[in-house]
């Protein structure tokens, strides 16, 4: 059984709005980051809620924050830099609420996946590395809107999912990022950036690749 809550945290730039779904007895914690806030991204994005559902099916309490400038979250968009600090504040809240012993997982979609790679690096350096990452439609390299992303290296067991018809982040960008890291990429045929009519495959891939 899960309990749905809207929580307002004190973040580096003020309020961070977070949607929390807590199990009675969670076996893990998952923080999921949404796509680009200047292009309509929010915690209610369908890929983000699909990721949250997949993590809950794996026994995790889930947290879906709104990036600064979205919903009730304060502050201005900072291209992923300050947003990393905001996610770190959500991580600290989750650790305080659900405990330090539970494995902590990270999920992200598009811009959110890029920010999650930054947070994962920060958490590893601080001694509390994420147990598992799930990245969908990962922003990497040069993408539409004249944006360029230098996406951080991630652990080799990271679950990376991308559509072969992604019109926002070309599949070639993600393959170029993944190749030197020895990362496998799960490519969904016919899927666009937002996985229209393909959302069920995201959950299927996560379930098939997950190891407790």
LOTIDO-952469 format. One record per residue (C-alpha): residue in one letter; x, y, z. Coordinates in steps of 0.1 Angstrom, whole numbers, plus 5000, padded with zeros to 4 digits. Example, Ala and Ser with C-alpha at 12.3 -4.5 7.8 and 13.67 -1.06 7.14 Angstrom:
BEGIN
A512349555078 S513749895071 
# end
This chain:
BEGIN
X500050005000 X501350354991 X500450685005 X500450994982 X501651324996 X502751664984 X505651795005 X507252145004 X510952135013 X513452415021 X515852404992 X518852624982 X516652874964 X513552834986 X510652594983 X511052254965 X507752084957 X507951704960 X505351444954 X506051154977 X504550804975 X505650605006 X505250235011 X504450115046 X507549905046 X509750025017 X512749815006 X514350114988 X514050484980 X513850624945 X514250984934 X512951064899 X513751384880 X511551524852 X512351674818 X513252024808 X511252284828 X511352544800 X509752294776 X506852184797 X508551934819 X507051864853 X506851584880 X503551484863 X505251394830 X504051044819 X507550904816 X508351024851 X505150874866 X505850554847 X509350534862 X507850604897 X505350324892 X508050084882 X510150174913 X507050134935 X506449784920 X510049704931 X509149804967 X510550164967 X509150474983 X509250734955 X509951104954 X509151324923 X510351684928 X509451974906 X512552154894 X512852524902 X510352744885 X507852454881 X504652424902 X505352544937 X509152514934 X510952844939 X513952974919 X514953014883 X516152764858 X519952704860 X520652454832 X521152174857 X523752324879 X521652454908 X519052184901 X521651934912 X521752104946 X517952094947 X517951724941 X520551684968 X518151854992 X515451604983 X517951324988 X518751455023 X515051475031 X514451125019 X517350995039 X516051165070 X512551035065 X513150685053 X516550605069 X520150575060 X520050195056 X517750165026 X519250144991 X518850474972 X518050464935 X517850744910 X515650784879 X515451054853 X513951144820 X515651374794 X517051684812 X516151504844 X518351214834 X521251454828 X520851614862 X520651274879 X524051184865 X525351494881 X523751404915 X524951044912 X528551174909 X528051404939 X526551134960 X529350894952 X531951154961 X530151214995 X530150845004 X526450764998 X526450634962 X523150554946 X522550184943 X521050194908 X520250444881 X517550434855 X517850684827 X515350734799 X515750964769 X518951094784 X520051444774 X523551404760 X525551604735 X523951864713 X520151854712 X517352074697 X517052424710 X520852484708 X521552304741 X524552094747 X525051844776 X528251704790 X526551404807 X528551254836 X529850894836 X527650644854 X528050294868 X528050004842 X524849854857 X522850174849 X519650094830 X519650324799 X516550334778 X516150524745 X513750544716 X515150484681 X512850774668 X513751024695 X513451364678 X514851554708 X517951364717 X519251164688 X519950804696 X523450854682 X524151104710 X523350854737 X525350574720 X528350814718 X528050884755 X527550514765 X530250354743 X533350464763 X531550374795 X530750014784 X527150094790 X524449884774 X521550084759 X518049934756 X516650074723 X512850074719 X511950054682 X509350314671 X509550514703 X509750894702 X511251104729 X508051084751 X507550714744 X503950764732 X502150424732 X505450274744 X505450354781 X504649994791 X507949894776 X509850114800 X508449924829 X509149594812 X512749674806 X513349794841 X511749474856 X513749254833 X517149424840 X516649484878 X518749294903 X517849324940 
# end
